[in-house]
C-alpha cells in the first residue's frame, strides 16, 4: 500500500498506469494505484477537473470519438481561439483531451500551439 495515499488502491505490479486521477486528502493528484502524478500530469488534472465541471452530458463520448478518429491520423487538432494569451478554457480543453487519451491507453505528446489559426495540435498513438 502506498504510504503517501493509503486511502487509495494499492499499486498494480507493473504495466501501464491508466485511468482517471484521484485527488487525495493531501490535495495532490494520484493515479488510481496511489502513486503521485508528475507535476505536468497534476496540472492537467486540475485543468481537466475545471473543464468537466461545466460540460454538457455527452461531451466525453464526443471527445472519445474525436480521439479515435485522430488516432488514425496520428494527431488531433483542437480549436483554442486567438489572442496573445491562452485562455483558461483552452487550457482546460487541451488538458481534458490529453488526460482522456491517457485514460484510453493512448500515447500522447504536448500540444503545439498555432496562434495564427487559433488551433493546437497534439500527436497521438497507441502504446
C-alpha positions as a Markdown table, in Angstrom:
| # | Residue | x | y | z |
|---|---|---|---|---|
| 1 | Unk | 0.0 | 0.0 | 0.0 |
| 2 | Unk | 1.3 | 3.4 | -0.9 |
| 3 | Unk | 2.3 | 5.3 | 2.3 |
| 4 | Unk | 1.6 | 8.7 | 0.7 |
| 5 | Unk | -2.0 | 7.9 | -0.1 |
| 6 | Unk | -3.2 | 5.0 | 2.0 |
| 7 | Unk | -6.9 | 5.7 | 1.2 |
| 8 | Unk | -6.3 | 4.9 | -2.4 |
| 9 | Unk | -5.9 | 1.4 | -4.0 |
| 10 | Unk | -2.6 | -0.4 | -3.8 |
| 11 | Unk | -0.1 | -0.3 | -6.6 |
| 12 | Unk | -0.5 | -2.6 | -9.5 |
| 13 | Unk | 2.5 | -4.8 | -10.0 |
| 14 | Unk | 3.8 | -3.4 | -13.3 |
| 15 | Unk | 2.3 | -2.4 | -16.5 |
| 16 | Unk | 1.0 | 0.9 | -17.9 |
| 17 | Unk | -0.8 | 3.1 | -15.3 |
| 18 | Unk | -4.1 | 4.2 | -16.9 |
| 19 | Unk | -7.3 | 5.5 | -15.6 |
| 20 | Unk | -8.8 | 8.7 | -14.0 |
| 21 | Unk | -6.6 | 10.5 | -11.5 |
| 22 | Unk | -7.9 | 10.9 | -7.9 |
| 23 | Unk | -7.2 | 13.9 | -5.7 |
| 24 | Unk | -6.1 | 12.6 | -2.3 |
| 25 | Unk | -6.6 | 14.1 | 1.2 |
| 26 | Unk | -3.3 | 15.8 | 0.8 |
| 27 | Unk | -4.7 | 17.8 | -2.2 |
| 28 | Unk | -2.3 | 16.2 | -4.6 |
| 29 | Unk | -3.3 | 14.2 | -7.6 |
| 30 | Unk | -2.6 | 10.4 | -7.6 |
| 31 | Unk | -3.2 | 7.7 | -10.2 |
| 32 | Unk | -5.7 | 5.1 | -9.3 |
| 33 | Unk | -2.9 | 3.0 | -7.7 |
| 34 | Unk | -2.0 | 5.7 | -5.2 |
| 35 | Unk | 1.2 | 6.9 | -6.9 |
| 36 | Unk | 1.7 | 10.7 | -7.1 |
| 37 | Unk | 1.4 | 12.1 | -10.6 |
| 38 | Unk | 4.2 | 14.0 | -12.2 |
| 39 | Unk | 3.8 | 17.8 | -11.9 |
| 40 | Unk | 2.7 | 18.2 | -15.6 |
| 41 | Unk | 0.1 | 15.5 | -15.2 |
| 42 | Unk | -1.1 | 17.0 | -11.9 |
| 43 | Unk | -1.6 | 20.4 | -13.6 |
| 44 | Unk | -3.6 | 18.5 | -16.4 |
| 45 | Unk | -5.8 | 17.0 | -13.7 |
| 46 | Unk | -6.6 | 20.5 | -12.2 |
| 47 | Unk | -7.4 | 21.9 | -15.6 |
| 48 | Unk | -9.4 | 18.8 | -16.6 |
| 49 | Unk | -11.5 | 18.9 | -13.4 |
| 50 | Unk | -12.4 | 22.5 | -14.2 |
| 51 | Unk | -13.3 | 21.6 | -17.8 |
| 52 | Unk | -15.6 | 18.7 | -16.8 |
| 53 | Unk | -17.4 | 20.9 | -14.2 |
| 54 | Unk | -19.1 | 22.9 | -17.0 |
| 55 | Unk | -19.5 | 20.4 | -19.9 |
| 56 | Unk | -22.9 | 19.1 | -21.1 |
| 57 | Unk | -23.8 | 15.4 | -21.0 |
| 58 | Unk | -22.4 | 13.5 | -23.9 |
| 59 | Unk | -19.2 | 15.7 | -24.3 |
| 60 | Unk | -17.0 | 12.9 | -23.1 |
| 61 | Unk | -18.4 | 10.5 | -25.7 |
| 62 | Unk | -17.9 | 13.1 | -28.4 |
| 63 | Unk | -14.3 | 13.7 | -27.3 |
| 64 | Unk | -13.6 | 9.9 | -27.3 |
| 65 | Unk | -14.9 | 9.7 | -30.9 |
| 66 | Unk | -12.6 | 12.6 | -31.8 |
| 67 | Unk | -9.6 | 10.9 | -30.3 |
| 68 | Unk | -10.4 | 7.6 | -32.1 |
| 69 | Unk | -10.6 | 9.4 | -35.4 |
| 70 | Unk | -7.4 | 11.3 | -34.6 |
| 71 | Unk | -5.6 | 8.0 | -33.8 |
| 72 | Unk | -5.9 | 7.0 | -37.4 |
| 73 | Unk | -4.2 | 10.3 | -38.5 |
| 74 | Unk | -1.6 | 10.3 | -35.7 |
| 75 | Unk | -2.6 | 13.7 | -34.3 |
| 76 | Unk | -5.6 | 15.7 | -33.1 |
| 77 | Unk | -6.2 | 19.4 | -33.7 |
| 78 | Unk | -8.5 | 21.4 | -31.4 |
| 79 | Unk | -9.8 | 25.0 | -31.7 |
| 80 | Unk | -8.4 | 27.1 | -28.9 |
| 81 | Unk | -9.2 | 30.7 | -30.1 |
| 82 | Unk | -6.9 | 33.5 | -30.9 |
| 83 | Unk | -5.3 | 36.2 | -28.8 |
| 84 | Unk | -2.0 | 36.9 | -27.2 |
| 85 | Unk | -2.7 | 34.9 | -24.0 |
| 86 | Unk | -4.1 | 31.4 | -23.9 |
| 87 | Unk | -7.5 | 31.5 | -22.2 |
| 88 | Unk | -8.3 | 29.2 | -19.3 |
| 89 | Unk | -10.9 | 27.4 | -21.4 |
| 90 | Unk | -8.3 | 26.4 | -24.0 |
| 91 | Unk | -6.0 | 25.1 | -21.2 |
| 92 | Unk | -8.9 | 23.1 | -19.8 |
| 93 | Unk | -9.9 | 21.7 | -23.1 |
| 94 | Unk | -6.3 | 20.7 | -24.1 |
| 95 | Unk | -5.7 | 19.1 | -20.7 |
| 96 | Unk | -9.0 | 17.2 | -20.9 |
| 97 | Unk | -8.1 | 15.8 | -24.3 |
| 98 | Unk | -4.7 | 14.8 | -23.1 |
| 99 | Unk | -5.9 | 13.1 | -20.0 |
| 100 | Unk | -8.8 | 11.4 | -21.7 |
| 101 | Unk | -6.4 | 10.0 | -24.3 |
| 102 | Unk | -4.2 | 8.6 | -21.5 |
| 103 | Unk | -7.2 | 7.0 | -19.8 |
| 104 | Unk | -8.0 | 5.3 | -23.1 |
| 105 | Unk | -4.4 | 3.9 | -23.2 |
| 106 | Unk | -3.1 | 6.2 | -25.9 |
| 107 | Unk | 0.4 | 7.7 | -26.0 |
| 108 | Unk | 0.2 | 11.4 | -26.2 |
| 109 | Unk | 2.6 | 14.4 | -26.6 |
| 110 | Unk | 2.3 | 18.0 | -25.7 |
| 111 | Unk | 0.0 | 20.3 | -27.7 |
| 112 | Unk | 1.8 | 22.6 | -30.2 |
| 113 | Unk | 0.0 | 26.0 | -30.4 |
| 114 | Unk | -0.7 | 27.6 | -33.8 |
| 115 | Unk | -1.8 | 31.1 | -32.7 |
| 116 | Unk | -2.3 | 32.3 | -36.3 |
| 117 | Unk | -5.0 | 29.7 | -36.9 |
| 118 | Unk | -6.3 | 29.6 | -33.3 |
| 119 | Unk | -5.7 | 25.9 | -33.0 |
| 120 | Unk | -3.4 | 23.4 | -31.2 |
| 121 | Unk | -2.2 | 20.0 | -32.4 |
| 122 | Unk | -1.2 | 17.0 | -30.3 |
| 123 | Unk | 0.4 | 13.8 | -31.6 |
| 124 | Unk | -1.4 | 10.7 | -30.5 |
| 125 | Unk | -0.6 | 7.0 | -31.0 |
| 126 | Unk | -1.2 | 3.5 | -29.5 |
| 127 | Unk | 1.1 | 2.3 | -26.8 |
